[in-house]
Amino acid sequence: MSTFTLPELIAKLRECAGDSDTYDLDTDDVIDVPFLELGYDSLALLQVTGVLDRELGIELSDDEVAAVETPRLFLGLINDTLGLRAA
């Protein structure tokens, strides 16, 4: 896997924590919306992190995940980790 995408992240969020009640997640407009505003708390992100580790071998620390506030930042963290693994 070379790049983890926004649609892939949205699918994992829906799988782990359901759909957003306030936003249409199928638009790129959500990439900079804070997770709390989207209806996802830190527990939801940690659940996604566990799935990414189990399914794709992407290991992220709880502290790193706690620091991300938007889908763009989370994707950056995921893709940086993928890049380090590929190097």
C-alpha positions, -999 to 999 in steps of 0.1 A, spaced: 0 0 0 15 33 -10 -9 60 2 -39 57 26 -67 79 13 -95 99 28 -122 75 15 -103 46 32 -101 65 64 -138 74 63 -146 37 57 -126 27 88 -143 54 109 -177 42 98 -167 6 105 -154 14 140 -177 42 152 -206 46 128 -215 75 105 -213 112 114 -247 127 124 -237 162 114 -216 159 82 -217 141 48 -184 122 51 -184 114 14 -172 149 5 -136 162 7 -150 191 27 -145 171 59 -107 167 56 -101 197 78 -131 194 101 -121 185 137 -129 149 146 -150 161 176 -171 182 153 -176 152 131 -188 132 161 -157 111 167 -138 111 200 -104 98 209 -118 63 216 -131 61 180 -97 71 167 -80 45 188 -104 18 175 -95 28 140 -58 26 150 -63 -9 162 -80 -20 130 -52 -4 109 -26 -23 129 -45 -56 127 -54 -54 90 -26 -34 75 3 -36 100 2 2 105 15 8 140 7 42 156 12 52 192 -17 63 213 1 96 219 5 103 182 -32 95 176 -43 116 205 -25 146 189 -43 145 156 -74 166 154 -86 163 118 -87 137 91 -59 155 72 -36 152 102 -46 116 108 -39 108 71 -5 125 73 4 104 104 -7 72 86 10 80 54 42 91 71 42 57 89 37 39 56 65 59 41 89 50 69 79 13 66 86 13 28 120 30 32 
